């Protein structure tokens, strides 16, 4: 009986490790997406600003 309880505690520990790994991977993906957005807006900021200025002026 003790072996069975120790095994289930061991299994629970393994699941927590995978959940933490998945959470870390999602955080890294979100970080890279945010970084790509910042770089894109920085590089295209002038043309985006000009577009919205022209678009707003048409009203």
C-alpha positions in Angstrom: 0.0 0.0 0.0 2.8 2.4 0.8 4.4 1.8 -2.6 1.2 2.7 -4.3 0.9 6.0 -2.4 4.5 6.9 -3.1 4.0 6.1 -6.8 0.9 8.4 -7.0 2.8 11.3 -5.3 5.6 10.7 -7.7 3.2 10.9 -10.7 1.7 14.2 -9.4 5.2 15.8 -9.2 5.8 14.8 -12.9 2.6 16.5 -14.0 3.5 19.8 -12.2 6.8 19.9 -14.0 5.2 19.6 -17.4 2.6 22.3 -16.6 5.4 24.6 -15.6 7.3 23.9 -18.8 4.2 24.6 -20.9 3.6 27.8 -19.1 7.2 28.9 -19.7 6.9 28.1 -23.4 3.7 30.1 -23.7 5.4 33.0 -21.9 8.4 32.9 -24.3 6.1 32.8 -27.3 4.1 35.8 -26.0 7.4 37.7 -25.4 8.6 37.1 -28.9 5.3 38.2 -30.4 5.3 41.3 -28.3 8.9 42.0 -29.3 8.0 41.5 -33.0 5.1 44.0 -32.6 7.3 46.6 -31.0 10.0 46.2 -33.7 7.4 46.4 -36.5 5.7 49.5 -35.1 9.1 51.1 -34.6 10.3 50.4 -38.1 7.0 51.4 -39.8 6.0 54.1 -37.3 6.4 57.0 -39.8 4.4 55.4 -42.6 1.6 54.3 -40.2 1.4 57.8 -38.8 1.2 59.3 -42.3 -1.5 56.9 -43.2 -3.7 57.7 -40.2 -3.0 61.5 -40.7 -4.2 61.3 -44.3 -7.1 59.1 -43.4 -8.2 61.4 -40.6 -7.8 64.5 -42.9 -10.3 63.0 -45.4 -13.1 63.4 -42.9 
